[in-house]
Amino acid sequence: MDPDRATGRWKQVKGILKEAWGVLTDDDRYVTNGLRDQLDGTVQQRFGRAKDKARKDVDDWIKNQPL
């Protein structure tokens, strides 16, 4: 397993923990940040992208979504 994929998996786990903490404390910022970390981590793990590239890919995808 290459380092980018391992880092992506860790970011997913960290996002799950942040989301759970946000639910526990009723803090929407933690929930949102946790979900974002999970999405970044999934892209990083699935496609073997570097952290910055995965974040940019997600940002670009979000910008192209209709509101």
CHARMM internal coordinates of N, CA and C (Angstrom, degrees):
IC EDIT
DIST 1 N 1 CA 1.4579
DIST 1 CA 1 C 1.5277
ANGL 1 N 1 CA 1 C 107.90
DIST 1 C 2 N 1.3325
ANGL 1 CA 1 C 2 N 115.71
DIHE 1 N 1 CA 1 C 2 N 128.17
DIST 2 N 2 CA 1.4560
ANGL 1 C 2 N 2 CA 118.19
DIHE 1 CA 1 C 2 N 2 CA -179.34
DIST 2 CA 2 C 1.5306
ANGL 2 N 2 CA 2 C 110.70
DIHE 1 C 2 N 2 CA 2 C -77.31
DIST 2 C 3 N 1.3179
ANGL 2 CA 2 C 3 N 116.35
DIHE 2 N 2 CA 2 C 3 N 160.21
DIST 3 N 3 CA 1.4709
ANGL 2 C 3 N 3 CA 120.19
DIHE 2 CA 2 C 3 N 3 CA -174.95
DIST 3 CA 3 C 1.5315
ANGL 3 N 3 CA 3 C 114.36
DIHE 2 C 3 N 3 CA 3 C -60.48
DIST 3 C 4 N 1.3366
ANGL 3 CA 3 C 4 N 118.00
DIHE 3 N 3 CA 3 C 4 N -34.19
DIST 4 N 4 CA 1.4656
ANGL 3 C 4 N 4 CA 119.74
DIHE 3 CA 3 C 4 N 4 CA -179.76
DIST 4 CA 4 C 1.5214
ANGL 4 N 4 CA 4 C 111.35
DIHE 3 C 4 N 4 CA 4 C -65.75
DIST 4 C 5 N 1.3125
ANGL 4 CA 4 C 5 N 116.93
DIHE 4 N 4 CA 4 C 5 N -37.62
DIST 5 N 5 CA 1.4656
ANGL 4 C 5 N 5 CA 120.18
DIHE 4 CA 4 C 5 N 5 CA 178.51
DIST 5 CA 5 C 1.5258
ANGL 5 N 5 CA 5 C 110.89
DIHE 4 C 5 N 5 CA 5 C -69.33
DIST 5 C 6 N 1.3356
ANGL 5 CA 5 C 6 N 116.91
DIHE 5 N 5 CA 5 C 6 N -40.63
DIST 6 N 6 CA 1.4673
ANGL 5 C 6 N 6 CA 120.08
DIHE 5 CA 5 C 6 N 6 CA 177.91
DIST 6 CA 6 C 1.5223
ANGL 6 N 6 CA 6 C 110.75
DIHE 5 C 6 N 6 CA 6 C -65.44
DIST 6 C 7 N 1.3155
ANGL 6 CA 6 C 7 N 116.83
DIHE 6 N 6 CA 6 C 7 N -40.63
DIST 7 N 7 CA 1.4546
ANGL 6 C 7 N 7 CA 120.97
DIHE 6 CA 6 C 7 N 7 CA 177.81
DIST 7 CA 7 C 1.5208
ANGL 7 N 7 CA 7 C 110.38
DIHE 6 C 7 N 7 CA 7 C -64.49
DIST 7 C 8 N 1.3247
ANGL 7 CA 7 C 8 N 116.44
DIHE 7 N 7 CA 7 C 8 N -38.40
DIST 8 N 8 CA 1.4579
ANGL 7 C 8 N 8 CA 120.44
DIHE 7 CA 7 C 8 N 8 CA 177.71
DIST 8 CA 8 C 1.5201
ANGL 8 N 8 CA 8 C 111.68
DIHE 7 C 8 N 8 CA 8 C -62.48
DIST 8 C 9 N 1.3242
ANGL 8 CA 8 C 9 N 116.58
DIHE 8 N 8 CA 8 C 9 N -41.32
DIST 9 N 9 CA 1.4734
ANGL 8 C 9 N 9 CA 119.60
DIHE 8 CA 8 C 9 N 9 CA 179.14
DIST 9 CA 9 C 1.5255
ANGL 9 N 9 CA 9 C 110.05
DIHE 8 C 9 N 9 CA 9 C -65.49
DIST 9 C 10 N 1.3297
ANGL 9 CA 9 C 10 N 117.24
DIHE 9 N 9 CA 9 C 10 N -41.25
DIST 10 N 10 CA 1.4572
ANGL 9 C 10 N 10 CA 120.27
DIHE 9 CA 9 C 10 N 10 CA 178.57
DIST 10 CA 10 C 1.5339
ANGL 10 N 10 CA 10 C 109.95
DIHE 9 C 10 N 10 CA 10 C -62.16
DIST 10 C 11 N 1.3292
ANGL 10 CA 10 C 11 N 116.69
DIHE 10 N 10 CA 10 C 11 N -40.53
DIST 11 N 11 CA 1.4608
ANGL 10 C 11 N 11 CA 120.03
DIHE 10 CA 10 C 11 N 11 CA 179.88
DIST 11 CA 11 C 1.5348
ANGL 11 N 11 CA 11 C 110.67
DIHE 10 C 11 N 11 CA 11 C -64.01
DIST 11 C 12 N 1.3229
ANGL 11 CA 11 C 12 N 117.33
DIHE 11 N 11 CA 11 C 12 N -35.54
DIST 12 N 12 CA 1.4625
ANGL 11 C 12 N 12 CA 120.52
DIHE 11 CA 11 C 12 N 12 CA 176.53
DIST 12 CA 12 C 1.5280
ANGL 12 N 12 CA 12 C 110.19
DIHE 11 C 12 N 12 CA 12 C -63.46
DIST 12 C 13 N 1.3240
ANGL 12 CA 12 C 13 N 116.99
DIHE 12 N 12 CA 12 C 13 N -45.67
DIST 13 N 13 CA 1.4650
ANGL 12 C 13 N 13 CA 121.22
DIHE 12 CA 12 C 13 N 13 CA -179.96
DIST 13 CA 13 C 1.5224
ANGL 13 N 13 CA 13 C 110.28
DIHE 12 C 13 N 13 CA 13 C -62.47
DIST 13 C 14 N 1.3279
ANGL 13 CA 13 C 14 N 116.18
DIHE 13 N 13 CA 13 C 14 N -43.99
DIST 14 N 14 CA 1.4584
ANGL 13 C 14 N 14 CA 120.98
DIHE 13 CA 13 C 14 N 14 CA 178.45
DIST 14 CA 14 C 1.5313
ANGL 14 N 14 CA 14 C 110.46
DIHE 13 C 14 N 14 CA 14 C -61.07
DIST 14 C 15 N 1.3260
ANGL 14 CA 14 C 15 N 116.54
DIHE 14 N 14 CA 14 C 15 N -39.16
DIST 15 N 15 CA 1.4605
ANGL 14 C 15 N 15 CA 120.46
DIHE 14 CA 14 C 15 N 15 CA 178.20
DIST 15 CA 15 C 1.5160
ANGL 15 N 15 CA 15 C 112.47
DIHE 14 C 15 N 15 CA 15 C -65.62
DIST 15 C 16 N 1.3276
ANGL 15 CA 15 C 16 N 116.50
DIHE 15 N 15 CA 15 C 16 N -38.53
DIST 16 N 16 CA 1.4686
ANGL 15 C 16 N 16 CA 120.52
DIHE 15 CA 15 C 16 N 16 CA 177.52
DIST 16 CA 16 C 1.5231
ANGL 16 N 16 CA 16 C 109.98
DIHE 15 C 16 N 16 CA 16 C -63.12
DIST 16 C 17 N 1.3193
ANGL 16 CA 16 C 17 N 116.60
DIHE 16 N 16 CA 16 C 17 N -41.71
DIST 17 N 17 CA 1.4688
ANGL 16 C 17 N 17 CA 120.35
DIHE 16 CA 16 C 17 N 17 CA 178.99
DIST 17 CA 17 C 1.5323
ANGL 17 N 17 CA 17 C 111.28
DIHE 16 C 17 N 17 CA 17 C -66.19
DIST 17 C 18 N 1.3344
ANGL 17 CA 17 C 18 N 117.24
DIHE 17 N 17 CA 17 C 18 N -42.00
DIST 18 N 18 CA 1.4631
ANGL 17 C 18 N 18 CA 120.24
DIHE 17 CA 17 C 18 N 18 CA 177.90
DIST 18 CA 18 C 1.5237
ANGL 18 N 18 CA 18 C 110.78
DIHE 17 C 18 N 18 CA 18 C -62.32
DIST 18 C 19 N 1.3227
ANGL 18 CA 18 C 19 N 115.86
DIHE 18 N 18 CA 18 C 19 N -43.57
DIST 19 N 19 CA 1.4557
ANGL 18 C 19 N 19 CA 119.90
DIHE 18 CA 18 C 19 N 19 CA -179.97
DIST 19 CA 19 C 1.5284
ANGL 19 N 19 CA 19 C 110.52
DIHE 18 C 19 N 19 CA 19 C -62.14
DIST 19 C 20 N 1.3229
ANGL 19 CA 19 C 20 N 116.70
DIHE 19 N 19 CA 19 C 20 N -44.48
DIST 20 N 20 CA 1.4691
ANGL 19 C 20 N 20 CA 120.69
DIHE 19 CA 19 C 20 N 20 CA 179.57
DIST 20 CA 20 C 1.5242
ANGL 20 N 20 CA 20 C 110.99
DIHE 19 C 20 N 20 CA 20 C -62.40
DIST 20 C 21 N 1.3288
ANGL 20 CA 20 C 21 N 117.13
DIHE 20 N 20 CA 20 C 21 N -41.02
DIST 21 N 21 CA 1.4619
ANGL 20 C 21 N 21 CA 120.65
DIHE 20 CA 20 C 21 N 21 CA 178.27
DIST 21 CA 21 C 1.5303
ANGL 21 N 21 CA 21 C 110.14
DIHE 20 C 21 N 21 CA 21 C -63.75
DIST 21 C 22 N 1.3258
ANGL 21 CA 21 C 22 N 116.70
DIHE 21 N 21 CA 21 C 22 N -40.39
DIST 22 N 22 CA 1.4584
ANGL 21 C 22 N 22 CA 120.21
DIHE 21 CA 21 C 22 N 22 CA 178.31
DIST 22 CA 22 C 1.5175
ANGL 22 N 22 CA 22 C 112.26
DIHE 21 C 22 N 22 CA 22 C -63.46
DIST 22 C 23 N 1.3235
ANGL 22 CA 22 C 23 N 116.82
DIHE 22 N 22 CA 22 C 23 N -39.44
DIST 23 N 23 CA 1.4621
ANGL 22 C 23 N 23 CA 120.30
DIHE 22 CA 22 C 23 N 23 CA 177.62
DIST 23 CA 23 C 1.5280
ANGL 23 N 23 CA 23 C 109.56
DIHE 22 C 23 N 23 CA 23 C -66.73
DIST 23 C 24 N 1.3228
ANGL 23 CA 23 C 24 N 116.33
DIHE 23 N 23 CA 23 C 24 N -43.19
DIST 24 N 24 CA 1.4590
ANGL 23 C 24 N 24 CA 121.23
DIHE 23 CA 23 C 24 N 24 CA -178.78
DIST 24 CA 24 C 1.5259
ANGL 24 N 24 CA 24 C 112.02
DIHE 23 C 24 N 24 CA 24 C -62.97
DIST 24 C 25 N 1.3227
ANGL 24 CA 24 C 25 N 116.90
DIHE 24 N 24 CA 24 C 25 N -40.91
DIST 25 N 25 CA 1.4642
ANGL 24 C 25 N 25 CA 121.51
DIHE 24 CA 24 C 25 N 25 CA -177.31
DIST 25 CA 25 C 1.5268
ANGL 25 N 25 CA 25 C 112.87
DIHE 24 C 25 N 25 CA 25 C -95.25
DIST 25 C 26 N 1.3289
ANGL 25 CA 25 C 26 N 116.51
DIHE 25 N 25 CA 25 C 26 N 0.32
DIST 26 N 26 CA 1.4634
ANGL 25 C 26 N 26 CA 122.42
DIHE 25 CA 25 C 26 N 26 CA -178.45
DIST 26 CA 26 C 1.5350
ANGL 26 N 26 CA 26 C 110.71
DIHE 25 C 26 N 26 CA 26 C 58.66
DIST 26 C 27 N 1.3261
ANGL 26 CA 26 C 27 N 115.92
DIHE 26 N 26 CA 26 C 27 N 43.16
DIST 27 N 27 CA 1.4635
ANGL 26 C 27 N 27 CA 122.58
DIHE 26 CA 26 C 27 N 27 CA 179.81
DIST 27 CA 27 C 1.5296
ANGL 27 N 27 CA 27 C 108.54
DIHE 26 C 27 N 27 CA 27 C -113.63
DIST 27 C 28 N 1.3144
ANGL 27 CA 27 C 28 N 116.29
DIHE 27 N 27 CA 27 C 28 N 105.70
DIST 28 N 28 CA 1.4620
ANGL 27 C 28 N 28 CA 121.24
DIHE 27 CA 27 C 28 N 28 CA -176.03
DIST 28 CA 28 C 1.5230
ANGL 28 N 28 CA 28 C 112.98
DIHE 27 C 28 N 28 CA 28 C -63.76
DIST 28 C 29 N 1.3199
ANGL 28 CA 28 C 29 N 117.02
DIHE 28 N 28 CA 28 C 29 N -28.25
DIST 29 N 29 CA 1.4663
ANGL 28 C 29 N 29 CA 118.88
DIHE 28 CA 28 C 29 N 29 CA 179.12
DIST 29 CA 29 C 1.5171
ANGL 29 N 29 CA 29 C 111.41
DIHE 28 C 29 N 29 CA 29 C -63.12
DIST 29 C 30 N 1.3261
ANGL 29 CA 29 C 30 N 116.97
DIHE 29 N 29 CA 29 C 30 N -42.80
DIST 30 N 30 CA 1.4573
ANGL 29 C 30 N 30 CA 120.03
DIHE 29 CA 29 C 30 N 30 CA 178.37
DIST 30 CA 30 C 1.5236
ANGL 30 N 30 CA 30 C 111.17
DIHE 29 C 30 N 30 CA 30 C -65.43
DIST 30 C 31 N 1.3182
ANGL 30 CA 30 C 31 N 116.36
DIHE 30 N 30 CA 30 C 31 N -39.60
DIST 31 N 31 CA 1.4634
ANGL 30 C 31 N 31 CA 119.88
DIHE 30 CA 30 C 31 N 31 CA 178.92
DIST 31 CA 31 C 1.5251
ANGL 31 N 31 CA 31 C 109.49
DIHE 30 C 31 N 31 CA 31 C -61.78
DIST 31 C 32 N 1.3275
ANGL 31 CA 31 C 32 N 117.00
DIHE 31 N 31 CA 31 C 32 N -48.53
DIST 32 N 32 CA 1.4609
ANGL 31 C 32 N 32 CA 121.68
DIHE 31 CA 31 C 32 N 32 CA -178.90
DIST 32 CA 32 C 1.5190
ANGL 32 N 32 CA 32 C 111.27
DIHE 31 C 32 N 32 CA 32 C -64.15
DIST 32 C 33 N 1.3311
ANGL 32 CA 32 C 33 N 117.04
DIHE 32 N 32 CA 32 C 33 N -46.13
DIST 33 N 33 CA 1.4629
ANGL 32 C 33 N 33 CA 120.03
DIHE 32 CA 32 C 33 N 33 CA 178.93
DIST 33 CA 33 C 1.5289
ANGL 33 N 33 CA 33 C 111.22
DIHE 32 C 33 N 33 CA 33 C -62.90
DIST 33 C 34 N 1.3128
ANGL 33 CA 33 C 34 N 116.44
DIHE 33 N 33 CA 33 C 34 N -37.51
DIST 34 N 34 CA 1.4626
ANGL 33 C 34 N 34 CA 120.10
DIHE 33 CA 33 C 34 N 34 CA 178.27
DIST 34 CA 34 C 1.5151
ANGL 34 N 34 CA 34 C 111.91
DIHE 33 C 34 N 34 CA 34 C -64.87
DIST 34 C 35 N 1.3337
ANGL 34 CA 34 C 35 N 116.15
DIHE 34 N 34 CA 34 C 35 N -42.54
DIST 35 N 35 CA 1.4596
ANGL 34 C 35 N 35 CA 119.75
DIHE 34 CA 34 C 35 N 35 CA 177.99
DIST 35 CA 35 C 1.5256
ANGL 35 N 35 CA 35 C 111.23
DIHE 34 C 35 N 35 CA 35 C -64.64
DIST 35 C 36 N 1.3295
ANGL 35 CA 35 C 36 N 115.79
DIHE 35 N 35 CA 35 C 36 N -39.00
DIST 36 N 36 CA 1.4728
ANGL 35 C 36 N 36 CA 119.80
DIHE 35 CA 35 C 36 N 36 CA 178.16
DIST 36 CA 36 C 1.5198
ANGL 36 N 36 CA 36 C 110.96
DIHE 35 C 36 N 36 CA 36 C -64.92
DIST 36 C 37 N 1.3310
ANGL 36 CA 36 C 37 N 117.01
DIHE 36 N 36 CA 36 C 37 N -43.09
DIST 37 N 37 CA 1.4615
ANGL 36 C 37 N 37 CA 120.27
DIHE 36 CA 36 C 37 N 37 CA 177.09
DIST 37 CA 37 C 1.5215
ANGL 37 N 37 CA 37 C 111.15
DIHE 36 C 37 N 37 CA 37 C -60.88
DIST 37 C 38 N 1.3303
ANGL 37 CA 37 C 38 N 116.65
DIHE 37 N 37 CA 37 C 38 N -39.39
DIST 38 N 38 CA 1.4591
ANGL 37 C 38 N 38 CA 119.80
DIHE 37 CA 37 C 38 N 38 CA 178.64
DIST 38 CA 38 C 1.5250
ANGL 38 N 38 CA 38 C 110.83
DIHE 37 C 38 N 38 CA 38 C -63.83
DIST 38 C 39 N 1.3285
ANGL 38 CA 38 C 39 N 116.81
DIHE 38 N 38 CA 38 C 39 N -42.12
DIST 39 N 39 CA 1.4590
ANGL 38 C 39 N 39 CA 120.51
DIHE 38 CA 38 C 39 N 39 CA 179.62
DIST 39 CA 39 C 1.5259
ANGL 39 N 39 CA 39 C 110.82
DIHE 38 C 39 N 39 CA 39 C -65.54
DIST 39 C 40 N 1.3275
ANGL 39 CA 39 C 40 N 117.62
DIHE 39 N 39 CA 39 C 40 N -45.91
DIST 40 N 40 CA 1.4691
ANGL 39 C 40 N 40 CA 121.07
DIHE 39 CA 39 C 40 N 40 CA 176.90
DIST 40 CA 40 C 1.5251
ANGL 40 N 40 CA 40 C 110.55
DIHE 39 C 40 N 40 CA 40 C -58.87
DIST 40 C 41 N 1.3244
ANGL 40 CA 40 C 41 N 116.05
DIHE 40 N 40 CA 40 C 41 N -44.59
DIST 41 N 41 CA 1.4565
ANGL 40 C 41 N 41 CA 120.55
DIHE 40 CA 40 C 41 N 41 CA -178.87
DIST 41 CA 41 C 1.5125
ANGL 41 N 41 CA 41 C 112.63
DIHE 40 C 41 N 41 CA 41 C -64.91
DIST 41 C 42 N 1.3272
ANGL 41 CA 41 C 42 N 116.81
DIHE 41 N 41 CA 41 C 42 N -37.55
DIST 42 N 42 CA 1.4566
ANGL 41 C 42 N 42 CA 120.46
DIHE 41 CA 41 C 42 N 42 CA 178.46
DIST 42 CA 42 C 1.5189
ANGL 42 N 42 CA 42 C 111.03
DIHE 41 C 42 N 42 CA 42 C -64.60
DIST 42 C 43 N 1.3324
ANGL 42 CA 42 C 43 N 116.55
DIHE 42 N 42 CA 42 C 43 N -44.99
DIST 43 N 43 CA 1.4657
ANGL 42 C 43 N 43 CA 120.53
DIHE 42 CA 42 C 43 N 43 CA 177.65
DIST 43 CA 43 C 1.5257
ANGL 43 N 43 CA 43 C 109.73
DIHE 42 C 43 N 43 CA 43 C -61.97
DIST 43 C 44 N 1.3183
ANGL 43 CA 43 C 44 N 116.45
DIHE 43 N 43 CA 43 C 44 N -44.52
DIST 44 N 44 CA 1.4529
ANGL 43 C 44 N 44 CA 120.72
DIHE 43 CA 43 C 44 N 44 CA -178.76
DIST 44 CA 44 C 1.5289
ANGL 44 N 44 CA 44 C 110.95
DIHE 43 C 44 N 44 CA 44 C -63.53
DIST 44 C 45 N 1.3218
ANGL 44 CA 44 C 45 N 117.35
DIHE 44 N 44 CA 44 C 45 N -43.18
DIST 45 N 45 CA 1.4592
ANGL 44 C 45 N 45 CA 120.79
DIHE 44 CA 44 C 45 N 45 CA -178.81
DIST 45 CA 45 C 1.5271
ANGL 45 N 45 CA 45 C 111.53
DIHE 44 C 45 N 45 CA 45 C -71.53
DIST 45 C 46 N 1.3041
ANGL 45 CA 45 C 46 N 116.51
DIHE 45 N 45 CA 45 C 46 N -47.14
DIST 46 N 46 CA 1.4619
ANGL 45 C 46 N 46 CA 120.86
DIHE 45 CA 45 C 46 N 46 CA -173.94
DIST 46 CA 46 C 1.5194
ANGL 46 N 46 CA 46 C 112.04
DIHE 45 C 46 N 46 CA 46 C -65.61
DIST 46 C 47 N 1.3368
ANGL 46 CA 46 C 47 N 116.88
DIHE 46 N 46 CA 46 C 47 N -41.21
DIST 47 N 47 CA 1.4504
ANGL 46 C 47 N 47 CA 120.14
DIHE 46 CA 46 C 47 N 47 CA -174.02
DIST 47 CA 47 C 1.5253
ANGL 47 N 47 CA 47 C 113.64
DIHE 46 C 47 N 47 CA 47 C -106.32
DIST 47 C 48 N 1.3383
ANGL 47 CA 47 C 48 N 117.52
DIHE 47 N 47 CA 47 C 48 N -0.18
DIST 48 N 48 CA 1.4594
ANGL 47 C 48 N 48 CA 120.75
DIHE 47 CA 47 C 48 N 48 CA 177.95
DIST 48 CA 48 C 1.5150
ANGL 48 N 48 CA 48 C 112.97
DIHE 47 C 48 N 48 CA 48 C 65.01
DIST 48 C 49 N 1.3034
ANGL 48 CA 48 C 49 N 116.55
DIHE 48 N 48 CA 48 C 49 N 34.24
DIST 49 N 49 CA 1.4638
ANGL 48 C 49 N 49 CA 121.13
DIHE 48 CA 48 C 49 N 49 CA -178.63
DIST 49 CA 49 C 1.5293
ANGL 49 N 49 CA 49 C 110.66
DIHE 48 C 49 N 49 CA 49 C -87.47
DIST 49 C 50 N 1.3210
ANGL 49 CA 49 C 50 N 114.99
DIHE 49 N 49 CA 49 C 50 N 155.62
DIST 50 N 50 CA 1.4580
ANGL 49 C 50 N 50 CA 120.19
DIHE 49 CA 49 C 50 N 50 CA 172.52
DIST 50 CA 50 C 1.5238
ANGL 50 N 50 CA 50 C 108.06
DIHE 49 C 50 N 50 CA 50 C -69.87
DIST 50 C 51 N 1.3290
ANGL 50 CA 50 C 51 N 116.58
DIHE 50 N 50 CA 50 C 51 N 158.89
DIST 51 N 51 CA 1.4596
ANGL 50 C 51 N 51 CA 121.80
DIHE 50 CA 50 C 51 N 51 CA -175.71
DIST 51 CA 51 C 1.5238
ANGL 51 N 51 CA 51 C 112.16
DIHE 50 C 51 N 51 CA 51 C -55.36
DIST 51 C 52 N 1.3166
ANGL 51 CA 51 C 52 N 116.87
DIHE 51 N 51 CA 51 C 52 N -47.63
DIST 52 N 52 CA 1.4672
ANGL 51 C 52 N 52 CA 120.58
DIHE 51 CA 51 C 52 N 52 CA -177.89
DIST 52 CA 52 C 1.5230
ANGL 52 N 52 CA 52 C 111.48
DIHE 51 C 52 N 52 CA 52 C -65.92
DIST 52 C 53 N 1.3085
ANGL 52 CA 52 C 53 N 117.22
DIHE 52 N 52 CA 52 C 53 N -38.62
DIST 53 N 53 CA 1.4651
ANGL 52 C 53 N 53 CA 120.97
DIHE 52 CA 52 C 53 N 53 CA 179.54
DIST 53 CA 53 C 1.5302
ANGL 53 N 53 CA 53 C 110.38
DIHE 52 C 53 N 53 CA 53 C -68.27
DIST 53 C 54 N 1.3233
ANGL 53 CA 53 C 54 N 117.17
DIHE 53 N 53 CA 53 C 54 N -40.25
DIST 54 N 54 CA 1.4677
ANGL 53 C 54 N 54 CA 120.56
DIHE 53 CA 53 C 54 N 54 CA 178.65
DIST 54 CA 54 C 1.5250
ANGL 54 N 54 CA 54 C 110.06
DIHE 53 C 54 N 54 CA 54 C -63.07
DIST 54 C 55 N 1.3331
ANGL 54 CA 54 C 55 N 117.35
DIHE 54 N 54 CA 54 C 55 N -43.64
DIST 55 N 55 CA 1.4593
ANGL 54 C 55 N 55 CA 120.99
DIHE 54 CA 54 C 55 N 55 CA 179.94
DIST 55 CA 55 C 1.5196
ANGL 55 N 55 CA 55 C 110.65
DIHE 54 C 55 N 55 CA 55 C -63.84
DIST 55 C 56 N 1.3344
ANGL 55 CA 55 C 56 N 117.22
DIHE 55 N 55 CA 55 C 56 N -41.40
DIST 56 N 56 CA 1.4636
ANGL 55 C 56 N 56 CA 121.05
DIHE 55 CA 55 C 56 N 56 CA 178.68
DIST 56 CA 56 C 1.5269
ANGL 56 N 56 CA 56 C 110.53
DIHE 55 C 56 N 56 CA 56 C -64.91
DIST 56 C 57 N 1.3255
ANGL 56 CA 56 C 57 N 117.46
DIHE 56 N 56 CA 56 C 57 N -41.08
DIST 57 N 57 CA 1.4677
ANGL 56 C 57 N 57 CA 120.53
DIHE 56 CA 56 C 57 N 57 CA 178.09
DIST 57 CA 57 C 1.5257
ANGL 57 N 57 CA 57 C 110.94
DIHE 56 C 57 N 57 CA 57 C -60.12
DIST 57 C 58 N 1.3236
ANGL 57 CA 57 C 58 N 116.63
DIHE 57 N 57 CA 57 C 58 N -43.78
DIST 58 N 58 CA 1.4660
ANGL 57 C 58 N 58 CA 120.56
DIHE 57 CA 57 C 58 N 58 CA 179.66
DIST 58 CA 58 C 1.5283
ANGL 58 N 58 CA 58 C 110.34
DIHE 57 C 58 N 58 CA 58 C -67.04
DIST 58 C 59 N 1.3314
ANGL 58 CA 58 C 59 N 117.12
DIHE 58 N 58 CA 58 C 59 N -43.20
DIST 59 N 59 CA 1.4700
ANGL 58 C 59 N 59 CA 120.11
DIHE 58 CA 58 C 59 N 59 CA 177.85
DIST 59 CA 59 C 1.5251
ANGL 59 N 59 CA 59 C 111.09
DIHE 58 C 59 N 59 CA 59 C -58.59
DIST 59 C 60 N 1.3371
ANGL 59 CA 59 C 60 N 116.53
DIHE 59 N 59 CA 59 C 60 N -44.85
DIST 60 N 60 CA 1.4644
ANGL 59 C 60 N 60 CA 120.19
DIHE 59 CA 59 C 60 N 60 CA 179.26
DIST 60 CA 60 C 1.5220
ANGL 60 N 60 CA 60 C 111.16
DIHE 59 C 60 N 60 CA 60 C -62.74
DIST 60 C 61 N 1.3209
ANGL 60 CA 60 C 61 N 116.88
DIHE 60 N 60 CA 60 C 61 N -41.25
DIST 61 N 61 CA 1.4656
ANGL 60 C 61 N 61 CA 120.87
DIHE 60 CA 60 C 61 N 61 CA 179.82
DIST 61 CA 61 C 1.5283
ANGL 61 N 61 CA 61 C 110.48
DIHE 60 C 61 N 61 CA 61 C -63.67
DIST 61 C 62 N 1.3345
ANGL 61 CA 61 C 62 N 116.49
DIHE 61 N 61 CA 61 C 62 N -43.29
DIST 62 N 62 CA 1.4678
ANGL 61 C 62 N 62 CA 120.58
DIHE 61 CA 61 C 62 N 62 CA -179.89
DIST 62 CA 62 C 1.5222
ANGL 62 N 62 CA 62 C 111.18
DIHE 61 C 62 N 62 CA 62 C -63.07
DIST 62 C 63 N 1.3414
ANGL 62 CA 62 C 63 N 116.84
DIHE 62 N 62 CA 62 C 63 N -41.73
DIST 63 N 63 CA 1.4627
ANGL 62 C 63 N 63 CA 120.57
DIHE 62 CA 62 C 63 N 63 CA -179.64
DIST 63 CA 63 C 1.5273
ANGL 63 N 63 CA 63 C 112.16
DIHE 62 C 63 N 63 CA 63 C -63.86
DIST 63 C 64 N 1.3144
ANGL 63 CA 63 C 64 N 117.28
DIHE 63 N 63 CA 63 C 64 N -28.18
DIST 64 N 64 CA 1.4644
ANGL 63 C 64 N 64 CA 120.90
DIHE 63 CA 63 C 64 N 64 CA -177.57
DIST 64 CA 64 C 1.5205
ANGL 64 N 64 CA 64 C 113.77
DIHE 63 C 64 N 64 CA 64 C -88.87
DIST 64 C 65 N 1.3342
ANGL 64 CA 64 C 65 N 118.09
DIHE 64 N 64 CA 64 C 65 N 1.40
DIST 65 N 65 CA 1.4539
ANGL 64 C 65 N 65 CA 121.22
DIHE 64 CA 64 C 65 N 65 CA 179.54
DIST 65 CA 65 C 1.5216
ANGL 65 N 65 CA 65 C 110.00
DIHE 64 C 65 N 65 CA 65 C -84.59
DIST 65 C 66 N 1.3423
ANGL 65 CA 65 C 66 N 116.56
DIHE 65 N 65 CA 65 C 66 N 136.56
DIST 66 N 66 CA 1.4695
ANGL 65 C 66 N 66 CA 118.57
DIHE 65 CA 65 C 66 N 66 CA 177.65
DIST 66 CA 66 C 1.5343
ANGL 66 N 66 CA 66 C 110.62
DIHE 65 C 66 N 66 CA 66 C -70.70
DIST 66 C 67 N 1.2983
ANGL 66 CA 66 C 67 N 116.07
DIHE 66 N 66 CA 66 C 67 N 145.53
DIST 67 N 67 CA 1.4547
ANGL 66 C 67 N 67 CA 120.23
DIHE 66 CA 66 C 67 N 67 CA 180.00
DIST 67 CA 67 C 1.4746
ANGL 67 N 67 CA 67 C 112.23
DIHE 66 C 67 N 67 CA 67 C -94.50
END
COOR INIT
IC SEED 1 N 1 CA 1 C
IC BUILD
